[in-house]
Amino acid sequence: MKKSLLAIALVAAFATSCGEKKQDTKDVQDNAKTEQVAEANYTYGLEWTAFKTPGKVGVKGQFKDIKLIDANASAATVTEGLSDAKFVVVTSSVFTNDAGRDEKLKMEFFAKMLGNINGYFGEFKDGKVVVNITMNGISKEKEFSYEEKDGVLKLNGAIDILADFSANTAFDSLHEACKDLHEGKTWSDVELSIEIKK
């Protein structure tokens, strides 16, 4: 099946990207249509929203190469199947539907950090789950909210590139490369939206 993404439990992916000026008006829209990855009887995808300009314009993106590991395919619910499951996000597979922006994210942001993004899910309870995310060689526990309905699990959370993962070099590199298009302002917070179903 096609590989893309929109939701795999993890958290990590991001950077307020820049592309051609002509696309700025589309940045808040879902310009990178998310597809689903199929693995271990689950389909999943991850969508991130980073921000630029003083007006905090949203830029959406995803990753085309995400792996879900040790998910329990025989579990009765998605949340049961994902408890302690691991994930790996290959950062070089970043995709925003803008080739110029994608290249800047790869070379000016992700290439300045250590390794890919990986982590694992904790216990799903009362609409909250702690996700351990390792990015730039730093591991951080982040709480996500979730809702499971009719076999579909939706998670939402956020990370901060600087406060959580000390990715100052990567952040500064991207900001400088996109300074004019970002009107001098690149935000360090990134929102994450994940969808997983059996």
PyMOL CGO cylinders between C-alpha atoms (Angstrom):
from pymol import cmd
from pymol.cgo import CYLINDER

trace = [
    CYLINDER, 0.00, 0.00, 0.00, 1.05, 3.60, -0.33, 0.3, 1, 1, 1, 1, 1, 1,
    CYLINDER, 1.05, 3.60, -0.33, 3.30, 5.05, 2.30, 0.3, 1, 1, 1, 1, 1, 1,
    CYLINDER, 3.30, 5.05, 2.30, 2.75, 8.52, 3.65, 0.3, 1, 1, 1, 1, 1, 1,
    CYLINDER, 2.75, 8.52, 3.65, 1.36, 9.56, 6.94, 0.3, 1, 1, 1, 1, 1, 1,
    CYLINDER, 1.36, 9.56, 6.94, -0.94, 11.31, 9.16, 0.3, 1, 1, 1, 1, 1, 1,
    CYLINDER, -0.94, 11.31, 9.16, -0.75, 9.51, 12.33, 0.3, 1, 1, 1, 1, 1, 1,
    CYLINDER, -0.75, 9.51, 12.33, 1.50, 7.15, 14.12, 0.3, 1, 1, 1, 1, 1, 1,
    CYLINDER, 1.50, 7.15, 14.12, 1.89, 7.56, 17.64, 0.3, 1, 1, 1, 1, 1, 1,
    CYLINDER, 1.89, 7.56, 17.64, 4.85, 9.60, 18.10, 0.3, 1, 1, 1, 1, 1, 1,
    CYLINDER, 4.85, 9.60, 18.10, 5.56, 13.03, 18.27, 0.3, 1, 1, 1, 1, 1, 1,
    CYLINDER, 5.56, 13.03, 18.27, 8.03, 14.49, 16.39, 0.3, 1, 1, 1, 1, 1, 1,
    CYLINDER, 8.03, 14.49, 16.39, 8.29, 16.20, 13.25, 0.3, 1, 1, 1, 1, 1, 1,
    CYLINDER, 8.29, 16.20, 13.25, 8.38, 19.66, 12.56, 0.3, 1, 1, 1, 1, 1, 1,
    CYLINDER, 8.38, 19.66, 12.56, 9.96, 22.86, 11.82, 0.3, 1, 1, 1, 1, 1, 1,
    CYLINDER, 9.96, 22.86, 11.82, 8.26, 25.87, 10.58, 0.3, 1, 1, 1, 1, 1, 1,
    CYLINDER, 8.26, 25.87, 10.58, 9.10, 25.49, 7.00, 0.3, 1, 1, 1, 1, 1, 1,
    CYLINDER, 9.10, 25.49, 7.00, 9.47, 27.86, 4.18, 0.3, 1, 1, 1, 1, 1, 1,
    CYLINDER, 9.47, 27.86, 4.18, 8.74, 27.39, 0.53, 0.3, 1, 1, 1, 1, 1, 1,
    CYLINDER, 8.74, 27.39, 0.53, 7.99, 29.62, -2.39, 0.3, 1, 1, 1, 1, 1, 1,
    CYLINDER, 7.99, 29.62, -2.39, 6.35, 32.90, -1.44, 0.3, 1, 1, 1, 1, 1, 1,
    CYLINDER, 6.35, 32.90, -1.44, 3.51, 32.14, -3.86, 0.3, 1, 1, 1, 1, 1, 1,
    CYLINDER, 3.51, 32.14, -3.86, 2.33, 29.30, -1.63, 0.3, 1, 1, 1, 1, 1, 1,
    CYLINDER, 2.33, 29.30, -1.63, 2.10, 31.26, 1.60, 0.3, 1, 1, 1, 1, 1, 1,
    CYLINDER, 2.10, 31.26, 1.60, -1.64, 31.80, 1.20, 0.3, 1, 1, 1, 1, 1, 1,
    CYLINDER, -1.64, 31.80, 1.20, -2.15, 28.03, 1.13, 0.3, 1, 1, 1, 1, 1, 1,
    CYLINDER, -2.15, 28.03, 1.13, -0.02, 27.22, 4.14, 0.3, 1, 1, 1, 1, 1, 1,
    CYLINDER, -0.02, 27.22, 4.14, -2.88, 27.06, 6.62, 0.3, 1, 1, 1, 1, 1, 1,
    CYLINDER, -2.88, 27.06, 6.62, -4.78, 24.65, 4.41, 0.3, 1, 1, 1, 1, 1, 1,
    CYLINDER, -4.78, 24.65, 4.41, -4.22, 20.93, 4.22, 0.3, 1, 1, 1, 1, 1, 1,
    CYLINDER, -4.22, 20.93, 4.22, -1.91, 21.40, 1.24, 0.3, 1, 1, 1, 1, 1, 1,
    CYLINDER, -1.91, 21.40, 1.24, -0.12, 18.12, 1.94, 0.3, 1, 1, 1, 1, 1, 1,
    CYLINDER, -0.12, 18.12, 1.94, -2.89, 15.57, 1.71, 0.3, 1, 1, 1, 1, 1, 1,
    CYLINDER, -2.89, 15.57, 1.71, -2.23, 12.81, 4.15, 0.3, 1, 1, 1, 1, 1, 1,
    CYLINDER, -2.23, 12.81, 4.15, -2.36, 9.18, 3.20, 0.3, 1, 1, 1, 1, 1, 1,
    CYLINDER, -2.36, 9.18, 3.20, -2.28, 6.17, 5.46, 0.3, 1, 1, 1, 1, 1, 1,
    CYLINDER, -2.28, 6.17, 5.46, 0.55, 3.76, 6.18, 0.3, 1, 1, 1, 1, 1, 1,
    CYLINDER, 0.55, 3.76, 6.18, -0.43, 0.11, 6.69, 0.3, 1, 1, 1, 1, 1, 1,
    CYLINDER, -0.43, 0.11, 6.69, 1.57, -2.10, 9.03, 0.3, 1, 1, 1, 1, 1, 1,
    CYLINDER, 1.57, -2.10, 9.03, 0.87, -4.80, 11.63, 0.3, 1, 1, 1, 1, 1, 1,
    CYLINDER, 0.87, -4.80, 11.63, -2.86, -4.68, 10.83, 0.3, 1, 1, 1, 1, 1, 1,
    CYLINDER, -2.86, -4.68, 10.83, -2.91, -0.96, 11.62, 0.3, 1, 1, 1, 1, 1, 1,
    CYLINDER, -2.91, -0.96, 11.62, -3.11, 2.02, 9.30, 0.3, 1, 1, 1, 1, 1, 1,
    CYLINDER, -3.11, 2.02, 9.30, -1.76, 5.26, 10.61, 0.3, 1, 1, 1, 1, 1, 1,
    CYLINDER, -1.76, 5.26, 10.61, -0.47, 8.69, 9.78, 0.3, 1, 1, 1, 1, 1, 1,
    CYLINDER, -0.47, 8.69, 9.78, 1.06, 11.76, 11.41, 0.3, 1, 1, 1, 1, 1, 1,
    CYLINDER, 1.06, 11.76, 11.41, 0.41, 15.37, 10.49, 0.3, 1, 1, 1, 1, 1, 1,
    CYLINDER, 0.41, 15.37, 10.49, 2.39, 18.25, 11.98, 0.3, 1, 1, 1, 1, 1, 1,
    CYLINDER, 2.39, 18.25, 11.98, 1.68, 21.95, 11.94, 0.3, 1, 1, 1, 1, 1, 1,
    CYLINDER, 1.68, 21.95, 11.94, 4.54, 24.38, 12.43, 0.3, 1, 1, 1, 1, 1, 1,
    CYLINDER, 4.54, 24.38, 12.43, 4.27, 28.17, 12.43, 0.3, 1, 1, 1, 1, 1, 1,
    CYLINDER, 4.27, 28.17, 12.43, 5.90, 31.19, 10.79, 0.3, 1, 1, 1, 1, 1, 1,
    CYLINDER, 5.90, 31.19, 10.79, 5.54, 34.99, 10.61, 0.3, 1, 1, 1, 1, 1, 1,
    CYLINDER, 5.54, 34.99, 10.61, 4.49, 37.30, 13.46, 0.3, 1, 1, 1, 1, 1, 1,
    CYLINDER, 4.49, 37.30, 13.46, 0.88, 36.36, 12.62, 0.3, 1, 1, 1, 1, 1, 1,
    CYLINDER, 0.88, 36.36, 12.62, 1.69, 32.69, 13.32, 0.3, 1, 1, 1, 1, 1, 1,
    CYLINDER, 1.69, 32.69, 13.32, 0.69, 31.26, 9.95, 0.3, 1, 1, 1, 1, 1, 1,
    CYLINDER, 0.69, 31.26, 9.95, 0.42, 27.47, 10.03, 0.3, 1, 1, 1, 1, 1, 1,
    CYLINDER, 0.42, 27.47, 10.03, 2.48, 25.20, 7.76, 0.3, 1, 1, 1, 1, 1, 1,
    CYLINDER, 2.48, 25.20, 7.76, 1.36, 21.58, 7.55, 0.3, 1, 1, 1, 1, 1, 1,
    CYLINDER, 1.36, 21.58, 7.55, 3.46, 18.56, 6.69, 0.3, 1, 1, 1, 1, 1, 1,
    CYLINDER, 3.46, 18.56, 6.69, 3.96, 14.85, 7.24, 0.3, 1, 1, 1, 1, 1, 1,
    CYLINDER, 3.96, 14.85, 7.24, 6.50, 12.05, 6.87, 0.3, 1, 1, 1, 1, 1, 1,
    CYLINDER, 6.50, 12.05, 6.87, 6.34, 9.37, 4.22, 0.3, 1, 1, 1, 1, 1, 1,
    CYLINDER, 6.34, 9.37, 4.22, 8.40, 6.82, 6.16, 0.3, 1, 1, 1, 1, 1, 1,
    CYLINDER, 8.40, 6.82, 6.16, 7.08, 5.91, 9.61, 0.3, 1, 1, 1, 1, 1, 1,
    CYLINDER, 7.08, 5.91, 9.61, 7.35, 2.52, 11.25, 0.3, 1, 1, 1, 1, 1, 1,
    CYLINDER, 7.35, 2.52, 11.25, 5.14, 1.16, 14.02, 0.3, 1, 1, 1, 1, 1, 1,
    CYLINDER, 5.14, 1.16, 14.02, 6.88, -1.61, 15.98, 0.3, 1, 1, 1, 1, 1, 1,
    CYLINDER, 6.88, -1.61, 15.98, 5.59, -4.18, 18.49, 0.3, 1, 1, 1, 1, 1, 1,
    CYLINDER, 5.59, -4.18, 18.49, 1.94, -3.18, 18.19, 0.3, 1, 1, 1, 1, 1, 1,
    CYLINDER, 1.94, -3.18, 18.19, -0.37, -5.98, 19.33, 0.3, 1, 1, 1, 1, 1, 1,
    CYLINDER, -0.37, -5.98, 19.33, -2.49, -6.78, 16.29, 0.3, 1, 1, 1, 1, 1, 1,
    CYLINDER, -2.49, -6.78, 16.29, -4.72, -9.17, 18.24, 0.3, 1, 1, 1, 1, 1, 1,
    CYLINDER, -4.72, -9.17, 18.24, -5.71, -6.64, 20.91, 0.3, 1, 1, 1, 1, 1, 1,
    CYLINDER, -5.71, -6.64, 20.91, -9.42, -5.86, 21.22, 0.3, 1, 1, 1, 1, 1, 1,
    CYLINDER, -9.42, -5.86, 21.22, -8.92, -2.10, 20.88, 0.3, 1, 1, 1, 1, 1, 1,
    CYLINDER, -8.92, -2.10, 20.88, -6.39, 0.17, 19.23, 0.3, 1, 1, 1, 1, 1, 1,
    CYLINDER, -6.39, 0.17, 19.23, -5.30, 1.66, 22.56, 0.3, 1, 1, 1, 1, 1, 1,
    CYLINDER, -5.30, 1.66, 22.56, -4.66, -1.80, 24.01, 0.3, 1, 1, 1, 1, 1, 1,
    CYLINDER, -4.66, -1.80, 24.01, -2.65, -2.73, 20.95, 0.3, 1, 1, 1, 1, 1, 1,
    CYLINDER, -2.65, -2.73, 20.95, -0.49, 0.36, 21.14, 0.3, 1, 1, 1, 1, 1, 1,
    CYLINDER, -0.49, 0.36, 21.14, 0.46, 0.32, 24.82, 0.3, 1, 1, 1, 1, 1, 1,
    CYLINDER, 0.46, 0.32, 24.82, 4.28, 0.11, 24.86, 0.3, 1, 1, 1, 1, 1, 1,
    CYLINDER, 4.28, 0.11, 24.86, 4.41, 0.01, 21.06, 0.3, 1, 1, 1, 1, 1, 1,
    CYLINDER, 4.41, 0.01, 21.06, 7.39, 1.77, 19.49, 0.3, 1, 1, 1, 1, 1, 1,
    CYLINDER, 7.39, 1.77, 19.49, 7.69, 4.02, 16.46, 0.3, 1, 1, 1, 1, 1, 1,
    CYLINDER, 7.69, 4.02, 16.46, 10.41, 5.37, 14.18, 0.3, 1, 1, 1, 1, 1, 1,
    CYLINDER, 10.41, 5.37, 14.18, 10.01, 8.46, 12.00, 0.3, 1, 1, 1, 1, 1, 1,
    CYLINDER, 10.01, 8.46, 12.00, 12.57, 8.82, 9.19, 0.3, 1, 1, 1, 1, 1, 1,
    CYLINDER, 12.57, 8.82, 9.19, 13.11, 12.58, 9.06, 0.3, 1, 1, 1, 1, 1, 1,
    CYLINDER, 13.11, 12.58, 9.06, 14.46, 12.60, 5.50, 0.3, 1, 1, 1, 1, 1, 1,
    CYLINDER, 14.46, 12.60, 5.50, 10.99, 11.51, 4.34, 0.3, 1, 1, 1, 1, 1, 1,
    CYLINDER, 10.99, 11.51, 4.34, 9.45, 14.87, 5.34, 0.3, 1, 1, 1, 1, 1, 1,
    CYLINDER, 9.45, 14.87, 5.34, 6.77, 16.00, 2.87, 0.3, 1, 1, 1, 1, 1, 1,
    CYLINDER, 6.77, 16.00, 2.87, 4.86, 19.28, 2.59, 0.3, 1, 1, 1, 1, 1, 1,
    CYLINDER, 4.86, 19.28, 2.59, 3.78, 19.20, -1.06, 0.3, 1, 1, 1, 1, 1, 1,
    CYLINDER, 3.78, 19.20, -1.06, 6.41, 21.87, -1.81, 0.3, 1, 1, 1, 1, 1, 1,
    CYLINDER, 6.41, 21.87, -1.81, 9.72, 20.50, -3.14, 0.3, 1, 1, 1, 1, 1, 1,
    CYLINDER, 9.72, 20.50, -3.14, 11.68, 23.64, -2.24, 0.3, 1, 1, 1, 1, 1, 1,
    CYLINDER, 11.68, 23.64, -2.24, 10.37, 23.66, 1.31, 0.3, 1, 1, 1, 1, 1, 1,
    CYLINDER, 10.37, 23.66, 1.31, 10.99, 19.93, 1.71, 0.3, 1, 1, 1, 1, 1, 1,
    CYLINDER, 10.99, 19.93, 1.71, 14.63, 20.35, 0.66, 0.3, 1, 1, 1, 1, 1, 1,
    CYLINDER, 14.63, 20.35, 0.66, 15.15, 23.20, 3.14, 0.3, 1, 1, 1, 1, 1, 1,
    CYLINDER, 15.15, 23.20, 3.14, 13.63, 21.13, 5.93, 0.3, 1, 1, 1, 1, 1, 1,
    CYLINDER, 13.63, 21.13, 5.93, 15.89, 18.19, 5.11, 0.3, 1, 1, 1, 1, 1, 1,
    CYLINDER, 15.89, 18.19, 5.11, 19.13, 20.15, 4.69, 0.3, 1, 1, 1, 1, 1, 1,
    CYLINDER, 19.13, 20.15, 4.69, 18.68, 23.15, 6.98, 0.3, 1, 1, 1, 1, 1, 1,
    CYLINDER, 18.68, 23.15, 6.98, 16.76, 21.50, 9.82, 0.3, 1, 1, 1, 1, 1, 1,
    CYLINDER, 16.76, 21.50, 9.82, 16.74, 17.73, 10.12, 0.3, 1, 1, 1, 1, 1, 1,
    CYLINDER, 16.74, 17.73, 10.12, 20.30, 17.29, 8.81, 0.3, 1, 1, 1, 1, 1, 1,
    CYLINDER, 20.30, 17.29, 8.81, 21.49, 19.50, 11.69, 0.3, 1, 1, 1, 1, 1, 1,
    CYLINDER, 21.49, 19.50, 11.69, 20.07, 17.12, 14.31, 0.3, 1, 1, 1, 1, 1, 1,
    CYLINDER, 20.07, 17.12, 14.31, 21.11, 13.71, 15.57, 0.3, 1, 1, 1, 1, 1, 1,
    CYLINDER, 21.11, 13.71, 15.57, 19.36, 10.73, 13.96, 0.3, 1, 1, 1, 1, 1, 1,
    CYLINDER, 19.36, 10.73, 13.96, 15.70, 10.11, 13.26, 0.3, 1, 1, 1, 1, 1, 1,
    CYLINDER, 15.70, 10.11, 13.26, 12.76, 10.55, 15.61, 0.3, 1, 1, 1, 1, 1, 1,
    CYLINDER, 12.76, 10.55, 15.61, 11.73, 7.54, 17.66, 0.3, 1, 1, 1, 1, 1, 1,
    CYLINDER, 11.73, 7.54, 17.66, 9.88, 6.67, 20.82, 0.3, 1, 1, 1, 1, 1, 1,
    CYLINDER, 9.88, 6.67, 20.82, 7.15, 4.61, 22.40, 0.3, 1, 1, 1, 1, 1, 1,
    CYLINDER, 7.15, 4.61, 22.40, 3.65, 4.90, 23.84, 0.3, 1, 1, 1, 1, 1, 1,
    CYLINDER, 3.65, 4.90, 23.84, 2.81, 4.61, 27.49, 0.3, 1, 1, 1, 1, 1, 1,
    CYLINDER, 2.81, 4.61, 27.49, -0.51, 3.61, 29.06, 0.3, 1, 1, 1, 1, 1, 1,
    CYLINDER, -0.51, 3.61, 29.06, -3.70, 4.94, 27.50, 0.3, 1, 1, 1, 1, 1, 1,
    CYLINDER, -3.70, 4.94, 27.50, -5.99, 6.05, 30.31, 0.3, 1, 1, 1, 1, 1, 1,
    CYLINDER, -5.99, 6.05, 30.31, -8.82, 8.54, 30.77, 0.3, 1, 1, 1, 1, 1, 1,
    CYLINDER, -8.82, 8.54, 30.77, -8.20, 10.28, 27.47, 0.3, 1, 1, 1, 1, 1, 1,
    CYLINDER, -8.20, 10.28, 27.47, -4.47, 10.86, 28.10, 0.3, 1, 1, 1, 1, 1, 1,
    CYLINDER, -4.47, 10.86, 28.10, -1.31, 8.99, 27.11, 0.3, 1, 1, 1, 1, 1, 1,
    CYLINDER, -1.31, 8.99, 27.11, 2.33, 9.80, 27.75, 0.3, 1, 1, 1, 1, 1, 1,
    CYLINDER, 2.33, 9.80, 27.75, 4.47, 9.41, 24.64, 0.3, 1, 1, 1, 1, 1, 1,
    CYLINDER, 4.47, 9.41, 24.64, 8.22, 9.14, 25.07, 0.3, 1, 1, 1, 1, 1, 1,
    CYLINDER, 8.22, 9.14, 25.07, 9.88, 10.89, 22.13, 0.3, 1, 1, 1, 1, 1, 1,
    CYLINDER, 9.88, 10.89, 22.13, 13.57, 10.92, 21.28, 0.3, 1, 1, 1, 1, 1, 1,
    CYLINDER, 13.57, 10.92, 21.28, 14.67, 13.68, 18.94, 0.3, 1, 1, 1, 1, 1, 1,
    CYLINDER, 14.67, 13.68, 18.94, 18.12, 15.21, 18.48, 0.3, 1, 1, 1, 1, 1, 1,
    CYLINDER, 18.12, 15.21, 18.48, 19.44, 12.63, 20.93, 0.3, 1, 1, 1, 1, 1, 1,
    CYLINDER, 19.44, 12.63, 20.93, 17.16, 13.89, 23.72, 0.3, 1, 1, 1, 1, 1, 1,
    CYLINDER, 17.16, 13.89, 23.72, 14.26, 11.88, 25.16, 0.3, 1, 1, 1, 1, 1, 1,
    CYLINDER, 14.26, 11.88, 25.16, 11.20, 13.67, 26.47, 0.3, 1, 1, 1, 1, 1, 1,
    CYLINDER, 11.20, 13.67, 26.47, 7.85, 12.51, 27.82, 0.3, 1, 1, 1, 1, 1, 1,
    CYLINDER, 7.85, 12.51, 27.82, 4.94, 14.44, 26.33, 0.3, 1, 1, 1, 1, 1, 1,
    CYLINDER, 4.94, 14.44, 26.33, 1.29, 14.04, 27.23, 0.3, 1, 1, 1, 1, 1, 1,
    CYLINDER, 1.29, 14.04, 27.23, -1.17, 13.61, 24.36, 0.3, 1, 1, 1, 1, 1, 1,
    CYLINDER, -1.17, 13.61, 24.36, -4.94, 13.66, 24.50, 0.3, 1, 1, 1, 1, 1, 1,
    CYLINDER, -4.94, 13.66, 24.50, -6.77, 10.92, 22.64, 0.3, 1, 1, 1, 1, 1, 1,
    CYLINDER, -6.77, 10.92, 22.64, -10.19, 9.70, 21.60, 0.3, 1, 1, 1, 1, 1, 1,
    CYLINDER, -10.19, 9.70, 21.60, -11.02, 6.22, 20.33, 0.3, 1, 1, 1, 1, 1, 1,
    CYLINDER, -11.02, 6.22, 20.33, -14.27, 5.64, 18.49, 0.3, 1, 1, 1, 1, 1, 1,
    CYLINDER, -14.27, 5.64, 18.49, -15.38, 2.85, 16.13, 0.3, 1, 1, 1, 1, 1, 1,
    CYLINDER, -15.38, 2.85, 16.13, -11.87, 1.43, 15.91, 0.3, 1, 1, 1, 1, 1, 1,
    CYLINDER, -11.87, 1.43, 15.91, -10.25, 4.76, 15.11, 0.3, 1, 1, 1, 1, 1, 1,
    CYLINDER, -10.25, 4.76, 15.11, -7.80, 6.39, 17.54, 0.3, 1, 1, 1, 1, 1, 1,
    CYLINDER, -7.80, 6.39, 17.54, -7.07, 10.11, 17.25, 0.3, 1, 1, 1, 1, 1, 1,
    CYLINDER, -7.07, 10.11, 17.25, -4.28, 11.72, 19.26, 0.3, 1, 1, 1, 1, 1, 1,
    CYLINDER, -4.28, 11.72, 19.26, -3.32, 15.37, 19.62, 0.3, 1, 1, 1, 1, 1, 1,
    CYLINDER, -3.32, 15.37, 19.62, -0.31, 16.94, 21.26, 0.3, 1, 1, 1, 1, 1, 1,
    CYLINDER, -0.31, 16.94, 21.26, 2.48, 19.45, 20.84, 0.3, 1, 1, 1, 1, 1, 1,
    CYLINDER, 2.48, 19.45, 20.84, 6.22, 19.75, 21.20, 0.3, 1, 1, 1, 1, 1, 1,
    CYLINDER, 6.22, 19.75, 21.20, 8.68, 22.62, 21.38, 0.3, 1, 1, 1, 1, 1, 1,
    CYLINDER, 8.68, 22.62, 21.38, 11.80, 22.23, 19.25, 0.3, 1, 1, 1, 1, 1, 1,
    CYLINDER, 11.80, 22.23, 19.25, 13.91, 24.36, 21.58, 0.3, 1, 1, 1, 1, 1, 1,
    CYLINDER, 13.91, 24.36, 21.58, 12.49, 23.81, 25.06, 0.3, 1, 1, 1, 1, 1, 1,
    CYLINDER, 12.49, 23.81, 25.06, 12.00, 20.05, 24.63, 0.3, 1, 1, 1, 1, 1, 1,
    CYLINDER, 12.00, 20.05, 24.63, 14.83, 18.97, 22.34, 0.3, 1, 1, 1, 1, 1, 1,
    CYLINDER, 14.83, 18.97, 22.34, 17.50, 21.71, 22.50, 0.3, 1, 1, 1, 1, 1, 1,
    CYLINDER, 17.50, 21.71, 22.50, 17.65, 21.80, 18.69, 0.3, 1, 1, 1, 1, 1, 1,
    CYLINDER, 17.65, 21.80, 18.69, 18.98, 25.36, 18.64, 0.3, 1, 1, 1, 1, 1, 1,
    CYLINDER, 18.98, 25.36, 18.64, 21.46, 24.75, 15.81, 0.3, 1, 1, 1, 1, 1, 1,
    CYLINDER, 21.46, 24.75, 15.81, 18.81, 23.22, 13.56, 0.3, 1, 1, 1, 1, 1, 1,
    CYLINDER, 18.81, 23.22, 13.56, 16.21, 25.83, 14.49, 0.3, 1, 1, 1, 1, 1, 1,
    CYLINDER, 16.21, 25.83, 14.49, 18.59, 28.76, 13.87, 0.3, 1, 1, 1, 1, 1, 1,
    CYLINDER, 18.59, 28.76, 13.87, 19.68, 27.26, 10.55, 0.3, 1, 1, 1, 1, 1, 1,
    CYLINDER, 19.68, 27.26, 10.55, 16.11, 26.94, 9.31, 0.3, 1, 1, 1, 1, 1, 1,
    CYLINDER, 16.11, 26.94, 9.31, 15.15, 30.37, 10.59, 0.3, 1, 1, 1, 1, 1, 1,
    CYLINDER, 15.15, 30.37, 10.59, 18.07, 31.99, 8.78, 0.3, 1, 1, 1, 1, 1, 1,
    CYLINDER, 18.07, 31.99, 8.78, 17.34, 30.13, 5.53, 0.3, 1, 1, 1, 1, 1, 1,
    CYLINDER, 17.34, 30.13, 5.53, 13.69, 31.21, 5.67, 0.3, 1, 1, 1, 1, 1, 1,
    CYLINDER, 13.69, 31.21, 5.67, 14.04, 34.56, 7.42, 0.3, 1, 1, 1, 1, 1, 1,
    CYLINDER, 14.04, 34.56, 7.42, 12.53, 36.69, 4.66, 0.3, 1, 1, 1, 1, 1, 1,
    CYLINDER, 12.53, 36.69, 4.66, 9.65, 34.33, 3.90, 0.3, 1, 1, 1, 1, 1, 1,
    CYLINDER, 9.65, 34.33, 3.90, 8.96, 34.01, 7.63, 0.3, 1, 1, 1, 1, 1, 1,
    CYLINDER, 8.96, 34.01, 7.63, 8.99, 37.81, 7.98, 0.3, 1, 1, 1, 1, 1, 1,
    CYLINDER, 8.99, 37.81, 7.98, 11.65, 37.47, 10.65, 0.3, 1, 1, 1, 1, 1, 1,
    CYLINDER, 11.65, 37.47, 10.65, 9.67, 35.14, 12.91, 0.3, 1, 1, 1, 1, 1, 1,
    CYLINDER, 9.67, 35.14, 12.91, 9.94, 31.35, 13.20, 0.3, 1, 1, 1, 1, 1, 1,
    CYLINDER, 9.94, 31.35, 13.20, 8.03, 29.67, 16.04, 0.3, 1, 1, 1, 1, 1, 1,
    CYLINDER, 8.03, 29.67, 16.04, 9.48, 26.76, 17.97, 0.3, 1, 1, 1, 1, 1, 1,
    CYLINDER, 9.48, 26.76, 17.97, 6.20, 25.05, 18.93, 0.3, 1, 1, 1, 1, 1, 1,
    CYLINDER, 6.20, 25.05, 18.93, 4.74, 22.34, 16.68, 0.3, 1, 1, 1, 1, 1, 1,
    CYLINDER, 4.74, 22.34, 16.68, 1.30, 20.75, 16.89, 0.3, 1, 1, 1, 1, 1, 1,
    CYLINDER, 1.30, 20.75, 16.89, 0.90, 17.04, 16.16, 0.3, 1, 1, 1, 1, 1, 1,
    CYLINDER, 0.90, 17.04, 16.16, -2.17, 15.15, 14.99, 0.3, 1, 1, 1, 1, 1, 1,
    CYLINDER, -2.17, 15.15, 14.99, -2.15, 11.36, 14.77, 0.3, 1, 1, 1, 1, 1, 1,
    CYLINDER, -2.15, 11.36, 14.77, -4.75, 8.88, 13.53, 0.3, 1, 1, 1, 1, 1, 1,
    CYLINDER, -4.75, 8.88, 13.53, -4.43, 5.12, 13.91, 0.3, 1, 1, 1, 1, 1, 1,
    CYLINDER, -4.43, 5.12, 13.91, -6.98, 2.44, 13.07, 0.3, 1, 1, 1, 1, 1, 1,
    CYLINDER, -6.98, 2.44, 13.07, -7.20, -1.34, 12.71, 0.3, 1, 1, 1, 1, 1, 1,
]
cmd.load_cgo(trace, "trace")
